[in-house]
Amino acid sequence: MAGLIIAPRARIFHGHEWVYATEVKKTFGDPKPGDVITLKDFHDRSLGTAIYNPQSQIVARRFSRRKQDLDADFFVRRIGQAIELRQRIGIDATLARLVWSESDGMPGLIIDRYGDHVVMQTLTLAMRQRVDLIVAALKELIDPQSIILRNDSPILKAEGIEEEISMLHGVNPGACVVEANGLKFEIDLFDGQKTGLYLDQLQTHAEVARLAAGKRVLDCFTNQGGFALACAKAGAAKVTAVDISETACAAARRNAELNGVEIDVRAHNVFDFLKHAAPEYDLIILDPPSFTRNKKTLMGAMRGYKEIHLRSLKLLDKGGILSTFCCSHHASRELFQANLVDASVDAKKSLRLVMNHGQRLDHPVLPAIPETEYLKGITIELMAGR
């Protein structure tokens, strides 16, 4: 089997599963893009099996510490193990992320299930080349009515993969309704602006909603209204939801009608809205899309987070609550919290931690791979008498 000899001090010797081009000492056997290869250390000892793509900065991603192939049996076994894990930890596997890339031993493969329908992404070349095997495994394991490939992520460019949205099995299900946390959501898995729901936030919707009873709530970057709907159902006195996308606002309004709750949905730039809003809120939620996709733009992103933190803190009175989220793995929890503290200093506010949040358990985290833990959230309250 072709492969790579890894240079000393590479991150793979410290538990990570990625090999960067700068960490390769030698290539042998003429591996081709998408091939399964063997990894060896500088003493010719095996480090396991990986997928290979010289077009990417991450030239190899290890998926096994022993000799292994990406054949039909592999995908049935690994996807089956991933489903069993969700069931074991109490996640409803009919509305869940069934496969989360490296965290389930399938680098670059993401599989989300919405009842009878499945949405898949293949963010590595090796997985894209083996789509037929993955589809066959899903048919054997869960027999979905449809399987949709949503390869519409900009990060595909780094792997040399063309963006596409296509049906891999069945017919386009069109708009359908799913239920999560006792709330109904209308989603369009094929033609929708976003892929279904943010499954990683379903737990935090419920956590934040427990604080909403009787409060005036502002949900910023609402998308389909996840936080807003949960807070309205939990007995909030008033809920305002803001998003710059008219399509997202329309979806949030439809979902409010589906659930028989009232939400004031406004299509507006959140930065401008916060700048001019009246201080009439008791609970503000900030759940923006990622402000950065690489380390080069991280500091610029943190300035954006500080701006919305500062403006939100100025709108809240003592005893007010702010729930804020960051979905970029480039920003650590420590950096994100420090950003919030800096904003509180400028706003002359004292904060008390209410709770920390993270991605739902169907997005498992590997401690050795920080990139698998991307979502972090903090809920604080403004201290009275300070």
Beta strands, then each sheet from edge to edge (+ up, - down):
strand 1: 3-6
strand 2: 18-20
strand 3: 24-28
strand 4: 36-40
strand 5: 46-52
strand 6: 58-64
strand 7: 95-100
strand 8: 109-114
strand 9: 117-122
strand 10: 146-151
strand 11: 164-169
strand 12: 175-180
strand 13: 183-188
strand 14: 216-220
strand 15: 238-243
strand 16: 264-267
strand 17: 281-286
strand 18: 316-326
strand 19: 351-358
strand 20: 376-382
sheet 1: 2+ 6- 5+ 4- 1- 3+
sheet 2: 7+ 8- 9+ 10+ 11-
sheet 3: 12+ 13-
sheet 4: 16+ 15+ 14+ 17+ 18+ 20- 19+
end
